[in-house]
Amino acid sequence: MNRITELLFAFVACALCVAPAVAQDGTLKKIKDSGVITIGHRDSSIPFSYYDDKQQPIGYAMDLCAKIVDAVKADLKMPKLEVKYQLVTSANRIPLIANGTVDLECGSTTNNVERQKQVSFTITHFLTANRYVSKKASNIKAIDDLKGKTVVSTSGTTNIKQATDLNVAKSMGMNIIPANGHPEAFQMVETGRAVAFVMDDILLYTLVAQSRTPDDYIISSDALSLPEPYGIMMRKDDPAFKKVVDGAMVATFKSGEINKIYAKWFTSPTPPKGMNYNVPMSPQFKNLIQHPTDSGDPAAYK
């Protein structure tokens, strides 16, 4: 065995010793031994996980994670467990969960089958879908009312593809215009250059709330896609930790506490500017509260 081969064997052996440590011992043991639970958060995933005016992480997902932390404290009998916050991005959130740096990722991360190959998700905490916003004066009541109309969506998104597919499938004759960004697309509806803007409903609610005349707009009840589930991430193959986390989420749902938390962030003035996004709880989400699931299959939420 030459020197290079010896080094390679040593590297592999070291990797095998270090990489699975969390999975072998479990996140609960890691937390107990260190006295710290690390929460991954976002800086601008409004209103799920973002900074307030004091640069403190707040939001809907953060409140749910606080419930989970309380459950972990109770399970480990560690009422003074330290909570550490770690800023994560779209690019590094999954690696930081997988390598043990972060124990829970509390944001607006889509739970899907592909991601479940790398990480695990707790009970779905929000459902979004591809809908459209229009002016009330346009009198658009249903998807069929968009026939022959000019519609805008953001270039390069799945939303514009779904609108295009629908246009072909139903021979609707819509003129679909790609916009360079969400603000530009919304402005086209605002100025009458398009009758509707197709996009994720939570983003549409945010844009309407920030507009000059929010009462002028309506967001469709009809959806152009199946519901898209958001979930809190944790490490894969850690059933003991997942049991505690899922238990906390189910308890929050069953007790009705979820309704208060939802209202706080989606139908009430939110910090730091007192913005109310006026996002009503969807029938699909109400059904989810009654039947909690961590499924990454959109069809499970119909």
Secondary structure by P-SEA (a helix, b strand, c coil): ccaaaaaaaaaaaaaaacccccccccaaaaaaaacbbbbbbbccccccbbbccccccccaaaaaaaaaaaaaaaaaccccbbbbbbbbccccaaaaaaacccccccccccccccccccccccccccccccbbbbbcccccccccccccbbbbbbcccaaaaaaaaaaaaaccccbbbbbccaaaaaaaaaacccccccccaaaaaaaaaaccccccbbbbccccccbbbbbbbcccccaaaaaaaaaaaaaaaaaaaaaaaaaaccccccccccccccccccaaaaaaaacccccccccccc
